[in-house]
Amino acid sequence: MNNRSGLKVMTKLIGLVKPLTGFMVLAVIMGLIGHLCATFITVFGGYAVLELMGYDTPFTLTVIFASVIVFAVVRGLLRYAEQACNHFIAFRLLALIRDKVFGALRKLCPAKLEGKDKGNLISVITSDIELLEVFYAHTISPAMIALFFVIIMSCFIGSFHIALGAVALTAYLAVGIIIPVIMSRLSKDTGIKFRTKSGKLSSFVLDSLRGLSEILQYAAGGSRLKEMNEMTDELLADEEKMKRVSGINTAVTNTVILLFDIIMLFSAAFLLMNGRIGFDGVLIPVLALMSSFGPVVALANLGSTLQNTFAAGNRVLDILEETPVVEEVRGRKRVDFLGAGLKNVTFSYNEERILDSVSIDFPQNSVIGIEGKSGSGKSTILKLLMRFWDVNKGKVNISGTDIDKINTDNLRDMESFMTQETYLFHDTIKNNIKIAKLDASDEEIIEACKKASVHDFITKLPKGYDTDVGELGDAVSGGEMQRIGLARVFLHKAPFILLDEPTSNLDSLNEAVILKSLSEAAGGKTVVLVSHRQSTMRIADRVYSVKNILKSGRRQMVDEGY
């Protein structure tokens, strides 16, 4: 994780407010006027006392009492309007940030997300983003309100005597800036640790739920529970530290406010005794200071919570600023599929070389088989054709055009890719199949399912195509899940079909049916068939084998010639 400074995180988070600047300005204005009204209710009470004591004041009692009523009403209305505006900004921004995060994840997928903790990602896009509500609703506008409020009140109190204005300004700075900075340093990196551990705990719980049957089977529940409790205890320890700092923050803030109230009182009394000010110069500044700490106290209270918020913001920014392995291509001329090929392709995952100088053609209207041992690079070839990764050396082309020069949406339209593990969403069978073509008719879906030899199975279910497959497809078997994946491929109707072990979970009878459908579907299409089964390869026009060249440790393509 990129450990940005709190200031840098805050600057970047504020930058996201730009689309809602007008609402933010409105919230600041309403908040400023509201806080001034609240403070001047007390100040005008002081003027009423002076009026009753016979001192000359700028206002009559009638004006004072009328003003206090107006201030109270305006304060209530503006307080509500300010909070409503701030929360509108916050939740609107959270929606925009979630949209940006999902957009970033889409660009990063699959290369940058392969092997990532899914539970940790869930923690980022749910609880971490939710924590930013504190920043947008209770930090930005309160900070701006406090700044303008401090200037106005320091000038007002300073109008009685410059020394009193200086005392007020020092008090505001101590409560609104110095205390939050000190508390933030006391928190150190506890917030970051808390958010990171929270993400790890989410991953652990998600992993445990998915593997619940294995945990029960091998009686591993005790050890998993112990580990979960240990992680929870560590999380609670970090939370306790943050709560302790928050308590210290509140105690210190209240003590400092009391101290400056006393300093203001003694300073004003000293000036009164020296004839520098009158009694009004004692009463009004003291009352004004005592009633005006609201905006800066709001900032003081943030000192112990912002570390947690900035830690969450840091994790969100990590995703938004992550550079994708493969950049999306747009604005190019559309390409029609006329065949594909790899030419002298070399590819490595980090330091591990998978393919070395591999060349293979996929002519139009043909079925090409690729076989080889597990881990030999068969699936990698399909992923390179999908441009999930860019090659290190060599070229991957479609219709003679390098795929890094083909619009990404155009490329996806030309290809149907079925992976070894078909993912089913927690939805109906129909909606799971329609993901391949969202506007597909029922007739098209049924036709695709018949080709995938899964229609008869679906019709026997109580709700047919409207049957819910459950979470992670738990309601269907591995073979049925695989056939639903094939139905997606047939529904997509792409001219270039990439199949990674399409019959691995099927029995011989269903394999024969699927192969027959694939052979019939191949008319006018190009099919790349990856499998370790010799029986699957019998429909291929040509088969290539990925073999290890043991002497050099490289993997190359060998044309088996059948």
Secondary structure, DSSP 8 states (H G I E B T S, - for coil): -----HHHHHHHHHHTTGGGHHHHHHHHHHHHHHHHHHHHHHHHHHHHHHHHTT---SS-HHHHHHHHHHHHHHHHHHHHHHHHHHHHHHHHHHHHHHHHHHHHHHHHTTTTTTT--HHHHHHIIIIIHHHHHHHHHHTHHHHHHHHHHHHHHHHHHHTT-HHHHHHHHHHHHIIIIIHHHHHHHHHTTHHHHHHHHHHHHHHHHHHHHHTHHHHHHTT-HHHHHHHHHHHHHHHHHHHHHHHHHHHHHHHHHHHHHHHHHHHHHHHHHHHHHTTSS-THHHHHHHHHHHT--HHHHHHHHHTTTHHHHHHHHHHHHHHHT---SS----S--------EEEEEEEEEETTEEEEEEEEEEE-TT-EEEEEE-TTSSHHHHHHHHTTSS--SEEEEEETTEEGGGS-HHHHHHHEEEE-SS----SSBHHHHHHTT-TT--HHHHHHHHHHTT-HHHHHTSTTGGG-B--GGGTTS-HHHHHHHHHHHHHHHT-SEEEEESTTTT--HHHHHHHHHHHHHHTTTSEEEEE-S-TTGGGG-SEEEEEEEETTTTEEEEEE---
